[in-house]
Amino acid sequence: MTIRADIMALPPQDRLPAALAVIGDLTGEEDGLAAAYQEMGLTPQEARIAAYLTKRSPGMVPYDAITLAAVGIETDPISPDTIKAYVHRLRHKLAPAIRVVTVWGEGYRIEGEFPKPIKTPPVQIPSNIKRQLTPRGRARQPWTPEDDAALTEMRASGSDWWAIADELERSERAVQDRWWRIGARSD
């Protein structure tokens, strides 16, 4: 299975925290290693690469994983030459206490005395996403005809999904799913 499939197999309320944990694991930000490396004078990308290598030490990290650690999931992958440039700068900035070793044809590994992680504040989940993940008072209860009528009336009046979810004490996702089911029945 892929990471995405593993996350999607989780209950809805556990998906975002699991995805954030994976992203934190890839970037090294979850445990403060990237912050520790930044305090040593590394750029954010260099710090993420160094943190990822450190977390996998003494093992080898393939080129693709280093690419993802450098830029995360927000941009297109970067070229192998760019990774080589990052590693070149890491070698100069971290020497002599820390060495980045090339594993020819495979990737890199890191050796040496690593910095201690810095405590970082927890990731703040945006309220609109948190609202979708928070179990509601009636989350597991069946929909009633009164709920359907209220949903239809609020949607017709132009209410936002989050407002309808708050009113009906259900998640936005449950409200949207129910809306599509009601629409399918009436067609």
Secondary structure, 3 states (H helix, E strand, C coil): CCHHHHHHCCCHHHHHHHHHHHHHHHHCCCCCHHHHHHHCCCCHHHHHHHHHHHHHCCCCEEHHHHHHHHHCCCCCCCCHHHHHHHHHHHHHHHCCCEEEEEECCCEEEEEECCCCCCCCCCCCCCHHHHHHHCCCCCCCCCCCHHHHHHHHHHHHCCCCHHHHHHHHCCCHHHHHHHHHHHHHHHC
